[in-house]
Amino acid sequence: MSSAAVSRTRSRIGRLVSDSLALTGRSLRHMVRQVDALLLSVILPVLLLLLFVYVFGGAMAIGTRYLDYVIPGIVVLTAGYGASQAAIAVGTDLASGSVDRFRSLPLAPASLLAGHVLASLLRNLLSTAIVVAVAVALGFRPAAGAREWLGVLAVVGLYVLALTWVSVLVGVLASSVDAAGGFSFLVLFLPYVSSAFVPPETLPAVLRPVAQHQPVTPVIETMRGLLLGTPVGASGWLALAWCAAILALAVPAAAWAFQRRTGR
């Protein structure tokens, strides 16, 4: 590759990064202004944590403290709900004409979607930190060291990244903002049919295979093992494979759908 081609490639990458960061800041400012949605994304997981620990926890006989068991499930639920909001944000941009205005600016086309994804990732990591802090206040005492916490952060970040790109794809394909908002129902429902709140073997026979062979369960089991100091086993590789497969499908699909809808 010639030096001129290398220079052009670096220029395009630099432009994409700077434009994506600028649009990430825009998305974060919109989140801050939408106080009700911001509070819901934090309050809902905390209320669910309190509900499961203090209302259902006494009836759960799973061989360990239910607070310790349920934390990874609540984290996944928090991350999933937060990621699903990207569908609404993308749908709103398309419906309001914001994307048409961006087309008149010298912005890298990929930065429009990347900004929403990066903002979602940052918001979800903050929400996750708040949920973990509340859990610690309730008595959660993880056995994780610095390396294990980095592993948890990586798993949560990868899961949020994969789910956010799916959410972006839904937002581009949805016919309206309300239709895009329907994605949050699926994301909230999926952890209930997993190992988030009860061991899969305690589920009815018809639901057990679903719980054992869906992406949420290995993500939860990986976090549970890292936080509690129990063997992770094959869950780590399964979680990585699921997230990588989702990203490999969702990223090009979202880019293609966005180009088809906007002509960019």
CORKA-V871218 format. One record per residue. N is the residue number from 1. PHI is phi in degrees with one decimal (999 if undefined). OMEGA is omega in radians with two decimals (NA if undefined). NEAR is the number of other ideal C-beta (glycine too) atoms within 12 Angstrom. Layout:
BEGIN
n=N phi=PHI omega=OMEGA near=NEAR
n=N phi=PHI omega=OMEGA near=NEAR
END
This chain:
BEGIN
n=1 phi=999 omega=-3.10 near=9
n=2 phi=-72.1 omega=-3.14 near=8
n=3 phi=-63.9 omega=3.12 near=9
n=4 phi=-66.9 omega=3.13 near=10
n=5 phi=-67.2 omega=3.09 near=11
n=6 phi=-62.1 omega=3.14 near=12
n=7 phi=-62.5 omega=3.13 near=13
n=8 phi=-66.2 omega=3.12 near=14
n=9 phi=-63.3 omega=3.12 near=15
n=10 phi=-62.4 omega=3.14 near=15
n=11 phi=-64.8 omega=3.13 near=15
n=12 phi=-66.0 omega=3.12 near=18
n=13 phi=-65.3 omega=3.12 near=17
n=14 phi=-62.3 omega=3.11 near=16
n=15 phi=-65.3 omega=3.13 near=22
n=16 phi=-62.3 omega=-3.13 near=24
n=17 phi=-65.0 omega=-3.11 near=20
n=18 phi=-66.0 omega=3.11 near=20
n=19 phi=-66.8 omega=3.13 near=27
n=20 phi=-63.9 omega=3.13 near=28
n=21 phi=-65.7 omega=3.12 near=22
n=22 phi=-63.5 omega=-3.13 near=25
n=23 phi=-75.2 omega=3.00 near=34
n=24 phi=-64.4 omega=3.08 near=29
n=25 phi=-60.2 omega=3.09 near=20
n=26 phi=-61.1 omega=-3.13 near=28
n=27 phi=-64.1 omega=3.13 near=37
n=28 phi=-66.5 omega=3.10 near=24
n=29 phi=-64.7 omega=3.08 near=17
n=30 phi=-63.9 omega=3.12 near=28
n=31 phi=-63.1 omega=-3.12 near=33
n=32 phi=-64.5 omega=-3.14 near=19
n=33 phi=-71.5 omega=3.11 near=12
n=34 phi=-88.1 omega=-3.00 near=19
n=35 phi=-62.5 omega=-3.10 near=13
n=36 phi=-62.7 omega=3.13 near=13
n=37 phi=-67.3 omega=3.13 near=25
n=38 phi=-65.1 omega=3.13 near=23
n=39 phi=-66.0 omega=-3.13 near=17
n=40 phi=-63.4 omega=-3.12 near=24
n=41 phi=-66.4 omega=3.11 near=36
n=42 phi=-101.1 omega=-3.06 near=28
n=43 phi=-69.5 omega=-3.11 near=21
n=44 phi=-56.8 omega=3.12 near=28
n=45 phi=-62.4 omega=3.13 near=38
n=46 phi=-65.6 omega=3.10 near=28
n=47 phi=-63.9 omega=3.10 near=21
n=48 phi=-64.7 omega=3.09 near=33
n=49 phi=-60.4 omega=3.13 near=40
n=50 phi=-63.4 omega=-3.13 near=22
n=51 phi=-62.3 omega=-3.08 near=18
n=52 phi=-69.0 omega=-3.09 near=30
n=53 phi=-74.1 omega=-2.99 near=31
n=54 phi=-96.9 omega=3.13 near=18
n=55 phi=-98.9 omega=-3.09 near=16
n=56 phi=-97.4 omega=-3.02 near=21
n=57 phi=-58.3 omega=-3.12 near=25
n=58 phi=-66.0 omega=-3.12 near=13
n=59 phi=-94.9 omega=-3.07 near=14
n=60 phi=-94.1 omega=3.08 near=23
n=61 phi=-109.3 omega=-3.04 near=14
n=62 phi=-120.6 omega=3.08 near=23
n=63 phi=85.9 omega=3.10 near=13
n=64 phi=-152.1 omega=3.10 near=20
n=65 phi=-62.7 omega=-3.06 near=21
n=66 phi=-66.9 omega=3.09 near=31
n=67 phi=-58.4 omega=3.13 near=32
n=68 phi=-65.1 omega=-3.09 near=31
n=69 phi=-69.3 omega=-2.93 near=33
n=70 phi=-85.6 omega=-3.07 near=42
n=71 phi=-56.5 omega=3.12 near=43
n=72 phi=-58.9 omega=3.11 near=46
n=73 phi=-64.9 omega=3.11 near=45
n=74 phi=-66.9 omega=3.10 near=44
n=75 phi=-62.5 omega=3.12 near=46
n=76 phi=-65.0 omega=3.10 near=46
n=77 phi=-62.6 omega=3.10 near=43
n=78 phi=-61.3 omega=-3.12 near=45
n=79 phi=-63.6 omega=-3.12 near=50
n=80 phi=-65.5 omega=3.13 near=46
n=81 phi=-64.5 omega=3.13 near=42
n=82 phi=-63.4 omega=3.14 near=44
n=83 phi=-65.1 omega=-3.11 near=51
n=84 phi=-65.8 omega=-3.14 near=43
n=85 phi=-69.6 omega=3.09 near=45
n=86 phi=-64.0 omega=3.10 near=52
n=87 phi=-62.4 omega=3.13 near=44
n=88 phi=-67.2 omega=-3.12 near=39
n=89 phi=-63.8 omega=3.13 near=46
n=90 phi=-67.2 omega=3.11 near=47
n=91 phi=-61.3 omega=3.11 near=35
n=92 phi=-65.7 omega=3.10 near=29
n=93 phi=-60.9 omega=-3.13 near=34
n=94 phi=-70.2 omega=-3.10 near=35
n=95 phi=-74.6 omega=-3.07 near=23
n=96 phi=-84.6 omega=-3.11 near=17
n=97 phi=90.1 omega=3.14 near=13
n=98 phi=-60.9 omega=-3.13 near=25
n=99 phi=-63.6 omega=3.11 near=32
n=100 phi=-62.4 omega=3.11 near=17
n=101 phi=-68.4 omega=3.11 near=15
n=102 phi=-64.4 omega=-3.11 near=27
n=103 phi=-65.0 omega=3.12 near=21
n=104 phi=-83.3 omega=-3.12 near=11
n=105 phi=-103.2 omega=3.14 near=19
n=106 phi=-79.7 omega=-3.13 near=12
n=107 phi=-102.7 omega=3.01 near=27
n=108 phi=-66.4 omega=-3.07 near=27
n=109 phi=-54.4 omega=-3.11 near=28
n=110 phi=-65.3 omega=-3.09 near=29
n=111 phi=-68.4 omega=-3.14 near=35
n=112 phi=-63.1 omega=3.11 near=41
n=113 phi=-82.1 omega=-3.12 near=47
n=114 phi=-61.4 omega=3.12 near=36
n=115 phi=-61.6 omega=3.10 near=40
n=116 phi=-65.3 omega=-3.11 near=47
n=117 phi=-67.0 omega=-3.13 near=41
n=118 phi=-64.8 omega=3.11 near=35
n=119 phi=-64.0 omega=3.10 near=39
n=120 phi=-62.8 omega=3.14 near=44
n=121 phi=-62.2 omega=-3.13 near=36
n=122 phi=-64.9 omega=-3.14 near=28
n=123 phi=-63.7 omega=-3.11 near=37
n=124 phi=-70.4 omega=3.08 near=42
n=125 phi=-65.7 omega=3.08 near=30
n=126 phi=-66.4 omega=3.12 near=26
n=127 phi=-61.3 omega=3.12 near=39
n=128 phi=-63.4 omega=3.12 near=40
n=129 phi=-62.0 omega=3.12 near=23
n=130 phi=-65.2 omega=3.14 near=27
n=131 phi=-62.6 omega=3.13 near=39
n=132 phi=-64.1 omega=3.12 near=33
n=133 phi=-62.6 omega=3.10 near=19
n=134 phi=-64.4 omega=3.12 near=27
n=135 phi=-62.3 omega=3.09 near=34
n=136 phi=-62.8 omega=3.10 near=19
n=137 phi=-63.7 omega=3.13 near=16
n=138 phi=-83.4 omega=3.11 near=24
n=139 phi=119.4 omega=3.12 near=17
n=140 phi=-71.1 omega=-3.12 near=28
n=141 phi=-128.4 omega=-3.11 near=17
n=142 phi=-68.1 omega=3.11 near=28
n=143 phi=-94.3 omega=-3.04 near=17
n=144 phi=-74.1 omega=2.99 near=28
n=145 phi=-95.5 omega=-3.09 near=13
n=146 phi=-60.5 omega=-3.13 near=11
n=147 phi=-65.1 omega=-3.14 near=12
n=148 phi=-66.5 omega=3.11 near=24
n=149 phi=-65.0 omega=3.06 near=20
n=150 phi=-62.8 omega=3.09 near=14
n=151 phi=-64.1 omega=3.10 near=28
n=152 phi=-61.5 omega=3.13 near=38
n=153 phi=-60.1 omega=3.14 near=27
n=154 phi=-65.9 omega=-3.13 near=23
n=155 phi=-65.1 omega=3.13 near=42
n=156 phi=-62.1 omega=-3.14 near=43
n=157 phi=-61.8 omega=-3.14 near=30
n=158 phi=-67.5 omega=3.11 near=34
n=159 phi=-64.5 omega=3.12 near=46
n=160 phi=-62.9 omega=-3.14 near=42
n=161 phi=-60.4 omega=-3.13 near=34
n=162 phi=-64.0 omega=-3.09 near=40
n=163 phi=-70.1 omega=3.12 near=45
n=164 phi=-66.7 omega=3.11 near=48
n=165 phi=-66.7 omega=3.03 near=41
n=166 phi=-64.1 omega=3.12 near=41
n=167 phi=-62.4 omega=3.09 near=44
n=168 phi=-61.7 omega=3.11 near=48
n=169 phi=-60.6 omega=3.11 near=37
n=170 phi=-62.1 omega=-3.14 near=39
n=171 phi=-62.2 omega=3.13 near=44
n=172 phi=-72.6 omega=-3.07 near=38
n=173 phi=-81.2 omega=-3.05 near=26
n=174 phi=-64.9 omega=-3.12 near=30
n=175 phi=-79.9 omega=-3.14 near=15
n=176 phi=-155.0 omega=3.12 near=18
n=177 phi=-65.8 omega=3.12 near=22
n=178 phi=-61.9 omega=3.11 near=17
n=179 phi=-63.7 omega=3.11 near=22
n=180 phi=-63.5 omega=3.14 near=33
n=181 phi=-65.4 omega=3.13 near=28
n=182 phi=-65.0 omega=3.14 near=23
n=183 phi=-63.2 omega=-3.12 near=35
n=184 phi=-63.1 omega=3.12 near=33
n=185 phi=-63.2 omega=3.14 near=18
n=186 phi=-62.9 omega=-3.10 near=24
n=187 phi=-65.9 omega=3.12 near=35
n=188 phi=-72.4 omega=-3.08 near=32
n=189 phi=-77.7 omega=-3.00 near=20
n=190 phi=-55.8 omega=-3.14 near=32
n=191 phi=-62.9 omega=3.13 near=36
n=192 phi=-68.8 omega=3.09 near=29
n=193 phi=-105.3 omega=-3.13 near=28
n=194 phi=-154.7 omega=3.09 near=37
n=195 phi=-92.0 omega=-3.05 near=38
n=196 phi=-64.8 omega=-2.98 near=39
n=197 phi=-117.9 omega=3.05 near=35
n=198 phi=-143.8 omega=3.07 near=30
n=199 phi=-61.8 omega=-3.09 near=25
n=200 phi=-56.2 omega=-3.11 near=28
n=201 phi=-68.4 omega=3.09 near=15
n=202 phi=-87.8 omega=-3.14 near=17
n=203 phi=-78.2 omega=3.04 near=21
n=204 phi=-57.1 omega=-3.05 near=13
n=205 phi=-57.8 omega=-3.10 near=12
n=206 phi=-71.8 omega=-3.12 near=9
n=207 phi=-95.3 omega=-3.05 near=20
n=208 phi=-60.1 omega=3.11 near=20
n=209 phi=-62.1 omega=3.10 near=16
n=210 phi=-63.5 omega=-3.12 near=22
n=211 phi=-65.3 omega=-3.07 near=31
n=212 phi=-84.8 omega=-3.05 near=23
n=213 phi=-129.7 omega=3.05 near=17
n=214 phi=-135.6 omega=-2.99 near=29
n=215 phi=-66.7 omega=-3.05 near=37
n=216 phi=-66.8 omega=-3.06 near=43
n=217 phi=-60.8 omega=3.12 near=39
n=218 phi=-65.0 omega=3.08 near=36
n=219 phi=-64.0 omega=-3.14 near=47
n=220 phi=-65.4 omega=-3.10 near=48
n=221 phi=-65.1 omega=3.08 near=37
n=222 phi=-65.5 omega=3.11 near=40
n=223 phi=-63.6 omega=-3.13 near=45
n=224 phi=-61.9 omega=3.12 near=41
n=225 phi=-65.3 omega=-3.13 near=30
n=226 phi=-67.2 omega=-3.09 near=35
n=227 phi=-74.6 omega=-3.03 near=37
n=228 phi=-99.1 omega=3.11 near=28
n=229 phi=76.3 omega=3.10 near=18
n=230 phi=-99.9 omega=-3.12 near=22
n=231 phi=-60.1 omega=3.10 near=13
n=232 phi=-83.7 omega=3.12 near=28
n=233 phi=63.6 omega=-3.11 near=15
n=234 phi=-81.5 omega=-3.08 near=16
n=235 phi=-60.3 omega=-3.12 near=30
n=236 phi=-61.5 omega=3.14 near=27
n=237 phi=-68.9 omega=3.10 near=17
n=238 phi=-65.4 omega=3.11 near=25
n=239 phi=-62.1 omega=3.12 near=39
n=240 phi=-62.9 omega=-3.12 near=24
n=241 phi=-65.3 omega=3.13 near=20
n=242 phi=-61.5 omega=-3.09 near=33
n=243 phi=-64.4 omega=3.13 near=35
n=244 phi=-64.4 omega=3.14 near=20
n=245 phi=-66.0 omega=3.13 near=19
n=246 phi=-63.3 omega=3.11 near=31
n=247 phi=-63.2 omega=-3.11 near=28
n=248 phi=-62.7 omega=3.13 near=16
n=249 phi=-90.7 omega=-2.99 near=18
n=250 phi=-74.7 omega=-3.07 near=34
n=251 phi=-63.5 omega=3.12 near=26
n=252 phi=-66.1 omega=3.12 near=18
n=253 phi=-65.5 omega=3.12 near=22
n=254 phi=-65.3 omega=3.13 near=37
n=255 phi=-63.4 omega=3.14 near=26
n=256 phi=-64.5 omega=-3.13 near=21
n=257 phi=-63.9 omega=3.13 near=25
n=258 phi=-66.0 omega=3.12 near=35
n=259 phi=-65.0 omega=3.13 near=19
n=260 phi=-64.5 omega=-3.07 near=14
n=261 phi=-79.7 omega=-3.04 near=27
n=262 phi=-106.6 omega=-3.11 near=25
n=263 phi=79.4 omega=-3.13 near=10
n=264 phi=-104.4 omega=NA near=24
END
